[in-house]
Amino acid sequence: MSSKMFFFQTDEYLFPMNSNIVLIGFMGCGKSSIGRRLAKRMNYGFLDSDDLIIARAQGTSISQLFAEEGEERFRDRETAELRELVDAKNILLATGGGAILREENRELLHRIGRIVWLHADPEILFERASRNNKRPLLNVENPRRSFNALLESRIPIYEAISDIQIDATGLPHEQTIEAIIRALELNGDEKTGFEPSRE
Ligand code: S3P
């Protein structure tokens, strides 16, 4: 049996089209908006784990699910959606910020695709994440304290499970997308960080 290799070409880069892409990162890092644009650019299908959960819950919002069922049940829903995606092809999956918490999820994410951690300066993350009240974990009495505690506990996990790490601090979306594409191109099995120029 011959094994054919397909390559994906953007305007400037060629890279093998044999893997999905999974975006991970803290609330507010831009996974959904950057992911949507990157998927379009790569001609990949775009999926967002929160949107999948909402759709399966007949439009119930994440805040409502947290309020009605609690976080554990929300995490069960998250795991269930990830299980559905292990055989997906040519997708870019944006995950909820806590999708990396369960061991099972981490294994599932690795099976789904190459994991890209989108990071940014904490001040930027906090400002973006707390812009609206759609994030129940920050809809608490002292959001800043919760934010700090969550971020601190999660950074080592994002770092450990990601194949590629992108610091998007100060970068417009288009440049972040370029940085991801460039890092995907450079990335073999090694962990890769691509340092874009910041004028
Ligand atoms: C969560 C992040 C949210 C959403 C839920 C829980 C988290 O997704 O899944 O509110 O635990 O960090 P975003 O990262 O897209 O905001």
Residues whose N, C-alpha, C, O or C-beta is under 5 A from the ligand:
A	BS01	S3P	G25 F26 M27 G28 D50 I62 T95 G96 G97 G98 K134 R135 P136
